């Protein structure tokens, strides 16, 4: 796990000092050291520097280097100096900078050795990428199993090859114009290198107001893009402004599984165990997040069965019962005999993390569960360097409550009579007061599962009330909706995999964990495991309004029916309470100031009216207020103009 940054300016000298600054901006992602490569394209000459300082590179400024490859290292696999990056092949024609882990590197290494490739490291997964690309080119993506964002500088072909993993666990930002190609793990590194300006994209800002995040390929900066999940790109040094993108993996739902339920559950359990086993490979201490929910408990169960020593587990509890599952985490810990660590968070102490969020997230990001996730990562990092998580279980096995809501509404409205009823009820929406409960439910009365899904995943309300005018088009949900999938449930799961997982869930996990130099691994988000589940009938995953049937069956045997059948609780902050109590004055001071950035985005009186409706109405409007607070704090940290 690490941070990567690179700039290539064919024929034009790079600024070494600003490049070193950019690499330094990623030190939280890789605190164990750094490596850089300076290259001269015309001469085909490259020099590697381990942990360089500006003074050490003072003599390089006149050498006309036009390639800079930088890397910050968090040592997880192969802790030796030989495993530092950037890493090259034998004749230095292929260089790789890589962020992530390749879990099947051992198997691929054996195969590449048989093809005659020579390795200088003992067991580095990065070197498998070097020789894997050398052997298979872009076809290496069909063979690797892991989480990754990597770049291959292919000097022989005069090209750059970029790729992001199947679920977008690792980020990759890209800038290119007629003279420059640059990429980085975080936007702040590109900004520090001054390869781009701080012009805010109005289209990206509108997407944020609708969704609470900026989906790829857009970024909040108009001249920077990011790769989508399961996307790769190729750039040629002779025409840097051209970038060819392509999707290398697409999950297809096809109910082809042959066998009864018992066979499915047995094979699923075996595949999950294998996914967990691969993610327990580490040369440093590891543990697991344990919320007490079904997903994290299932991961801990598998880890305990695979480990010779007690698994270290970590939990954040809340002093508000509506958010707290710590008692269930303790119950799981006692059953599987883990070494458990827990910390109870009070609302005031969680608020203390708010200023750090704007530094961690380079783009506006309004998932409030980032606050407790950051607190959990911070506690966990005191004990281990790697933590397994339960993320992805809901998408894999249809566990979200919103899936059931959409299906139940479909039984009412997805027919001729129901469609007419929905159309009549939709006329009520504009007349329903925003401050009164019930409007959110009415907005779901639509005779189309895709439109209901769109409403469940975000709201156009803030965007529609803003002063922004789109230059292009807003994000279109139809681009992620698989109209050929065999069921609405499959369509929702796939849409989440294409949008919510890479652009919200994994952004939250990556930024909060890497902010404290912790590697988070997600066994459920394994593309081979997803491919297996996607072939099963929906009834093997979701039944009687409940998902995660395979996990529920196993945990019921171990922990009892009461553990499994309790209501689901989210891992979120109590925003509605804060905005009426602890944050009330700060909220008004920040958002209602005439000099605020949000005042340039929304008409006069809009924000005060929204705050008043939340304070005095019966409806919790925190999901509309929180994005505005995040946006304002982000802009005060990073600036930028529309």
Buried (B, 14 or more C-beta within 10 A) or exposed (E): BBBBBBBBBBEEEBBBEBBBBBBBBBBBBBBBBBBBBBBBBEEEEBEBBEEBEEEEBEEBBEBBBBBBBBBBBBBBBBBEEEBBBBBBBEEBBBBBBBBBBBBBBEEBBEBBEEEEBEBEBEBBBBBBBBBBBBBBEBEBBEBBBBBBBBBBBBBEBEBBBBBBBBBBBBBBBBBBEEEBBBBBBBBBBBBBBEBBEEBBBBBBBBBBBBBBBBBBBBBBBBBBBBBBBBBBBBBBBEEBEEBEBEEBBEBEBEBEBEEEBEEBBEBBBEBBBBBBBBBBBBBBEBBBBBBBBBBBBBBBBBBBEEBEEBBBBBBBBBEEEEBBBBEBBBBBBEBBEBEBBBBEBEBEEBBEBBEBBBBBBBBBBBBBBBBBBBBBBBBBBEBBBBBBBBBBBBBBBBBBBBBBBBBEBBEEBBEEEBBEBBEEBBEEEEEBEBBEEEBBEEBBBBBEBBBBBBBBBBBBBBBEBBEBEEEEEBBEBEEBBBEEBBBBBBBBBBBBBBBBBBBBBBBBBBBBBBBBBBBBBBBBBBBEBBBBBBBBBBEBBBEEEBBBBBBBBBBBEBBEEEBBEEEBBBBBBBBBBBBBEBBBEBBBEBBBEEEBBBBEBBEEEBBEBBBEBBBEBEBBBBBBBBBBBBBBBBBEBBEBEE
